[in-house]
Amino acid sequence: MNADPAPAPAAAPGRPARRDRRHALLPPLAAWLLSNLVTWLVAQASVAGEGSRISYWSTGSRRRWDSEHYLSIARTGYEMFWCRERHPDFPDVMCGNVAWFPGYPMAVRALTATGLSYEISAVVVTEAALFGVFAVLWWLLGARLTWSTGLTLAIAAVFPGGIYLHAMFPIALGTLALLVSIAGVKRGSWAMAAAGGFVAAACHIVGAAVVGMLLLSALFAWHGDRRPVRFAKAGLSAAVAACGVLWTKWLMWQATGRWDAYETIQAVSYGQGGLRQPFAEMGKAYAFPFRNWHVPEGRLTWLVEQGLAAHRPQFWLNAAFVLLVVAAAAVRLVRDRRLDAAEWAALTLTVTIYMLPFFAGAEMSWYRNHAQMLVGLVIVKDLPRWVQALLLLGCLVQYALLGAMFFTGALV
């Protein structure tokens, strides 16, 4: 009692706590601003010619290829038809938008109720989700600013493939949902873990990895409960997360009358379906340059010219990131004999997300699918500071190269 302060300062105990909570948002806000600043600089360096500048905050700068499908789902829902029924000169393949998941488009549709256009709503959902990514990641890192956590947040701001975290794609929302699910596991809240899992699985096929993680959580989480309760929480949260995929299938069935609409268009139009030999698919991804999709017309900036061959450093950087996450987890297990629940969850998701595109044959999109490996930064905080600094440098260089390709329309 003698060590307690005088009674007077205790009159308003809530004020410092409220201040601390406000200050806790400053590092995530700084990361969000830094990410946008770097992305804006990349956008300006991606175009050549006098007076040619990309309007970074315009909807057009965030809109690429698959963005059109997500916007069409938000506007009118799902459709599937034989291309020649509407386009006589088109190849005899299936057309429509049932190859894309509804989580992000439905969030965009909901926001349009405020009066915003679909395009602006799509950008707002993306950027709000990205801020949420930094905020939840910061909480998982302990919400305490150190060299380690600061470097980790900086890596998140320029994460490999992270250019898609700013685009009209579900990558930011899906990544946020995965982090929320990890946070639920860490807090021992199966409802939070399940809700995050549902959204992640409804946003992107890669997000379905959360179902396996939640099933396995019976082995590394819910330690305050007895074994039957632990297995029940793991099973229930995984089941709710899996409903994100079932909801997707239900929406597609309602619109097309087919439960296999997603599988059909993937097989008929994109040559995908079933499991692939992952190492063969890795070889294809490594050998297929970004320039083979589309080379911008006219004079190219130096940054874009380098980006045309950036698939190989992107491949190696992604592989190195996974190895670093696994190595950091192994060191923790040897040194401390344990990982906490959030670290187990992040490790499981990172490895699964890395492998999924190669099992599915996602030759056209592995680099953006891997952006959701950002969840592995929960473990990267334990790496030596010099390793984190090198990783940050590599991520920054590759972010600029991939960003240049994105803003010139070369990436799908």
C-alpha positions in Angstrom: 0.0 0.0 0.0 2.9 2.4 0.7 3.9 2.2 -2.9 0.6 3.3 -4.2 0.3 6.9 -5.5 -1.6 9.6 -3.7 -5.4 9.3 -4.1 -5.8 12.4 -6.3 -4.4 11.0 -9.6 -6.8 8.0 -9.3 -9.8 10.2 -9.8 -10.0 9.5 -13.5 -8.5 6.1 -14.1 -10.2 5.7 -17.5 -8.4 8.5 -19.2 -5.0 7.0 -19.6 -6.6 3.7 -20.8 -8.6 5.6 -23.4 -5.5 7.4 -24.5 -3.6 4.1 -24.8 -6.3 2.6 -26.9 -6.2 5.6 -29.3 -2.4 5.4 -29.5 -2.7 1.7 -30.3 -4.2 2.7 -33.6 -1.3 4.9 -34.6 1.1 2.2 -35.8 -1.6 0.5 -38.0 -2.5 3.9 -39.3 1.1 4.6 -40.1 1.5 1.3 -41.9 -1.7 2.0 -44.0 -0.4 5.4 -44.9 3.1 4.1 -45.7 1.6 1.3 -47.9 -0.5 3.8 -49.8 2.5 6.2 -50.2 4.7 3.5 -51.6 2.0 2.3 -53.9 1.3 5.8 -55.2 5.0 6.3 -55.9 5.1 3.0 -57.8 2.1 4.0 -59.8 3.8 7.3 -60.8 7.0 5.5 -61.8 5.1 3.0 -63.9 4.1 5.3 -66.8 6.2 7.0 -69.4 5.7 10.2 -71.3 5.3 13.8 -70.4 2.2 14.5 -68.3 1.3 10.9 -68.1 0.4 10.1 -64.5 -1.9 7.5 -62.9 -4.7 9.0 -60.8 -4.0 6.7 -57.9 -7.2 7.4 -56.0 -9.4 6.9 -59.1 -11.3 3.7 -59.4 -9.8 3.0 -62.7 -6.3 2.6 -61.3 -7.6 -0.2 -58.9 -9.6 -2.0 -61.6 -8.0 -4.9 -63.4 -9.2 -8.0 -65.2 -11.1 -10.0 -62.5 -12.3 -6.8 -60.9 -15.0 -6.7 -63.6 -16.4 -10.0 -62.5 -16.5 -9.0 -58.9 -18.3 -5.8 -59.8 -20.8 -7.7 -62.0 -21.6 -10.1 -59.1 -22.1 -7.1 -56.8 -24.5 -5.5 -59.4 -26.5 -8.3 -60.7 -25.4 -11.6 -59.1 -24.2 -14.7 -60.8 -24.7 -15.9 -64.4 -23.2 -18.7 -66.6 -23.8 -19.3 -70.3 -22.1 -20.7 -73.3 -20.1 -17.9 -74.8 -21.3 -18.6 -78.4 -24.9 -17.9 -77.3 -24.0 -14.2 -77.1 -20.7 -14.0 -79.0 -20.8 -16.1 -82.2 -17.1 -15.6 -82.9 -16.0 -16.6 -79.4 -14.4 -20.0 -78.6 -16.8 -22.8 -77.6 -16.2 -22.3 -73.8 -18.3 -21.3 -70.8 -18.7 -17.6 -70.0 -20.0 -16.0 -66.8 -18.8 -15.0 -63.3 -19.3 -18.2 -61.3 -15.5 -18.7 -61.0 -15.4 -15.9 -58.4 -16.5 -16.0 -54.8 -19.2 -13.7 -53.3 -17.8 -12.4 -50.0 -16.2 -9.3 -51.4 -19.0 -8.4 -54.0 -21.7 -8.8 -51.3 -19.7 -6.4 -49.0 -19.5 -3.9 -52.0 -23.2 -4.3 -52.6 -24.0 -3.6 -49.0 -22.0 -0.4 -49.0 -23.8 0.9 -52.1 -26.8 1.3 -49.8 -25.1 4.5 -48.6 -25.4 6.0 -52.1 -21.9 5.3 -53.2 -21.3 3.9 -56.6 -20.2 0.3 -57.0 -16.7 1.3 -58.0 -16.2 3.7 -55.1 -17.7 1.2 -52.7 -15.3 -1.5 -54.0 -12.3 0.8 -53.2 -13.6 1.8 -49.8 -14.2 -1.9 -48.8 -10.7 -2.7 -50.0 -8.9 0.1 -48.2 -11.0 -0.3 -45.0 -10.2 -4.0 -45.0 -6.5 -3.2 -45.5 -6.5 -0.9 -42.5 -8.2 -3.7 -40.5 -5.4 -6.0 -41.6 -2.8 -3.8 -40.1 -4.9 -3.2 -36.9 -5.5 -6.9 -36.2 -1.9 -7.9 -37.1 -0.7 -5.2 -34.7 -2.9 -6.7 -31.9 -1.5 -10.2 -32.7 2.0 -8.8 -32.5 1.3 -7.5 -28.9 0.4 -3.9 -29.8 3.8 -2.8 -28.4 6.2 -0.8 -30.6 9.7 -2.3 -30.7 12.2 -2.8 -33.5 10.8 -6.2 -34.1 7.2 -5.3 -34.3 7.9 -2.1 -36.2 9.9 -4.0 -38.9 7.2 -6.6 -39.1 4.5 -4.0 -39.7 6.7 -2.3 -42.3 7.0 -5.7 -44.1 3.2 -6.0 -44.1 3.0 -2.6 -45.8 5.0 -3.9 -48.8 4.2 -7.6 -48.6 4.9 -9.6 -51.8 1.8 -9.5 -53.9 0.4 -6.9 -51.6 -0.4 -4.6 -54.6 -3.6 -6.6 -54.8 -4.4 -5.5 -51.2 -5.2 -2.1 -52.8 -7.1 -3.4 -55.8 -10.8 -4.2 -56.5 -10.1 -7.8 -55.4 -11.1 -9.8 -52.3 -7.5 -10.2 -51.2 -7.5 -7.5 -48.5 -10.9 -8.6 -47.1 -9.9 -12.3 -47.2 -6.6 -11.6 -45.4 -8.4 -9.5 -42.7 -10.8 -12.4 -42.2 -8.0 -14.9 -41.8 -6.3 -12.7 -39.2 -9.6 -12.3 -37.3 -9.9 -16.1 -37.3 -6.4 -16.3 -35.8 -7.3 -13.7 -33.3 -10.3 -15.7 -32.3 -8.1 -18.8 -31.8 -5.7 -16.7 -29.7 -8.5 -15.3 -27.5 -10.2 -18.6 -27.1 -13.3 -17.3 -28.8 -14.6 -20.0 -31.2 -17.4 -17.6 -32.4 -14.8 -15.0 -33.5 -12.6 -17.7 -35.1 -15.7 -19.1 -36.9 -16.9 -15.7 -38.1 -13.5 -14.8 -39.5 -13.3 -18.3 -41.1 -16.7 -17.9 -42.8 -15.8 -14.6 -44.4 -12.4 -15.9 -45.5 -13.9 -19.0 -47.1 -16.6 -16.9 -48.8 -14.1 -14.4 -50.2 -11.6 -16.7 -52.1 -10.9 -20.4 -52.6 -7.6 -19.8 -50.8 -9.5 -18.7 -47.7 -10.9 -22.2 -47.5 -7.6 -23.2 -45.9 -9.0 -21.8 -42.7 -11.3 -24.8 -42.4 -8.4 -27.2 -42.0 -6.6 -24.8 -39.6 -9.7 -24.6 -37.4 -10.1 -28.4 -37.4 -6.4 -28.8 -36.3 -6.9 -26.1 -33.6 -8.2 -28.9 -31.3 -4.5 -29.9 -31.0 -3.1 -26.5 -30.2 -5.8 -24.1 -28.9 -8.7 -23.9 -26.4 -6.4 -25.0 -23.6 -8.7 -23.7 -20.9 -11.3 -26.4 -21.8 -11.4 -30.1 -21.4 -10.6 -32.3 -24.4 -14.2 -32.9 -25.5 -15.0 -29.2 -25.4 -11.8 -28.4 -27.3 -12.7 -30.8 -30.1 -16.3 -29.4 -30.1 -15.0 -25.8 -30.5 -12.6 -26.8 -33.2 -15.3 -28.8 -35.1 -18.0 -26.1 -34.7 -15.7 -23.3 -35.8 -14.5 -25.3 -38.8 -18.1 -26.2 -39.7 -19.2 -22.6 -39.6 -16.2 -21.6 -41.7 -17.0 -24.3 -44.3 -20.5 -22.7 -44.6 -18.7 -19.8 -46.4 -18.1 -22.2 -49.3 -21.6 -23.7 -49.0 -23.1 -20.2 -49.1 -21.1 -19.6 -52.3 -22.3 -22.8 -53.9 -25.9 -22.0 -52.9 -25.8 -18.5 -54.5 -24.4 -20.0 -57.7 -27.1 -22.7 -57.7 -29.8 -20.1 -57.2 -28.6 -18.2 -60.2 -27.7 -21.0 -62.6 -29.6 -24.1 -61.3 -26.3 -26.0 -61.1 -24.5 -27.0 -57.9 -21.3 -27.7 -60.0 -21.3 -24.2 -61.7 -17.9 -23.3 -60.2 -16.3 -26.6 -61.1 -17.8 -26.5 -64.6 -16.5 -23.1 -65.6 -13.1 -23.8 -64.1 -12.8 -27.0 -66.1 -14.3 -25.9 -69.4 -13.0 -22.3 -69.6 -9.8 -22.4 -67.6 -8.6 -26.0 -67.8 -8.6 -26.3 -64.0 -10.1 -28.9 -61.7 -8.8 -31.8 -59.6 -5.5 -31.9 -58.0 -2.2 -31.2 -59.8 1.3 -32.3 -59.2 2.5 -29.3 -57.1 6.2 -29.4 -58.1 5.3 -29.6 -61.8 3.0 -26.6 -61.3 5.8 -24.7 -59.5 8.0 -25.3 -62.5 5.3 -23.9 -64.8 4.9 -20.8 -62.6 8.7 -20.3 -62.6 9.1 -20.7 -66.3 6.1 -18.5 -67.4 7.1 -14.8 -67.5 4.7 -12.1 -66.6 5.3 -10.6 -70.1 3.5 -13.5 -71.7 0.1 -12.3 -70.4 0.3 -8.7 -71.8 3.1 -6.3 -72.7 2.0 -2.6 -72.5 2.2 -0.7 -75.8 4.5 2.3 -76.2 7.7 3.3 -74.4 8.1 1.4 -71.1 9.7 2.8 -68.0 12.7 1.1 -66.5 10.6 -0.2 -63.6 8.1 -1.9 -66.0 10.9 -3.4 -68.1 12.3 -5.0 -65.0 8.9 -6.1 -63.9 8.3 -8.1 -67.1 10.7 -10.7 -65.8 9.8 -10.4 -62.1 8.1 -13.7 -61.9 11.3 -15.5 -60.8 12.3 -13.2 -58.0 8.6 -13.2 -56.9 8.7 -17.0 -56.8 11.9 -17.2 -54.8 10.8 -14.5 -52.4 7.6 -16.2 -51.6 9.4 -19.5 -51.1 12.0 -17.8 -48.9 9.2 -16.3 -46.8 7.6 -19.7 -46.2 11.0 -21.1 -45.2 11.6 -18.2 -42.8 8.2 -18.7 -41.2 8.9 -22.5 -40.7 12.4 -21.8 -39.5 11.2 -19.2 -37.0 8.6 -21.6 -35.7 11.2 -24.4 -35.4 13.6 -22.2 -33.4 10.7 -21.2 -31.1 9.8 -24.9 -30.6 13.5 -25.8 -29.8 14.1 -22.8 -27.6 10.8 -22.4 -25.8 9.3 -25.9 -26.3 6.1 -24.4 -27.5 4.3 -22.1 -29.9 1.2 -20.2 -28.8 -2.2 -20.8 -30.4 -1.9 -17.8 -32.8 1.5 -18.9 -34.0 0.3 -22.5 -34.7 -2.6 -21.1 -36.6 -0.4 -18.7 -38.6 2.1 -21.4 -39.4 -0.6 -23.8 -40.6 -2.3 -21.2 -42.8 1.0 -19.9 -44.3 2.2 -23.3 -45.5 -1.3 -24.2 -46.8 -1.8 -21.0 -48.6 1.6 -21.3 -50.3 0.9 -24.8 -51.5 -2.8 -24.4 -52.5 -2.3 -22.6 -55.9 0.2 -25.2 -57.0 -2.2 -28.1 -56.1 -5.0 -26.2 -58.0 -2.9 -25.2 -61.0 -3.4 -21.5 -60.5 -0.8 -20.5 -63.1 -2.4 -17.1 -63.7 -2.8 -16.0 -60.1 -0.4 -17.7 -57.7 1.4 -14.4 -57.0 -1.7 -12.7 -55.8 -3.1 -15.8 -54.0 0.2 -15.8 -52.0 -0.4 -12.3 -50.8 -2.7 -13.9 -48.1 0.5 -15.5 -46.6 0.8 -12.1 -44.9 -0.7 -14.0 -41.9 2.7 -15.6 -41.4 4.0 -12.2 -40.1 2.6 -13.3 -36.7 5.7 -15.5 -36.5 8.2 -13.4 -38.5 8.3 -11.0 -35.5 10.6 -13.6 -33.8 13.3 -13.5 -36.5 16.5 -11.7 -35.9 16.4 -8.0 -36.6 18.9 -8.2 -39.5 16.9 -11.0 -41.2 13.8 -8.9 -40.9 15.6 -5.9 -42.4 16.8 -8.0 -45.4 13.2 -9.4 -45.8 11.9 -5.9 -45.8 14.3 -4.8 -48.5 13.5 -7.8 -50.7 9.7 -7.2 -50.2 10.1 -3.5 -51.1 11.9 -4.2 -54.3 9.5 -6.9 -55.4 6.5 -4.8 -54.4 7.7 -2.1 -56.8 8.2 -4.5 -59.6 4.9 -6.2 -59.2 3.1 -2.9 -58.7 4.6 -1.5 -61.9 3.2 -4.6 -63.8 -0.2 -4.1 -62.1 -0.6 -0.4 -63.0 0.4 -1.0 -66.6 -2.3 -3.7 -66.9 0.2 -6.5 -67.5 -1.0 -8.7 -64.6 -4.4 -10.5 -64.4 
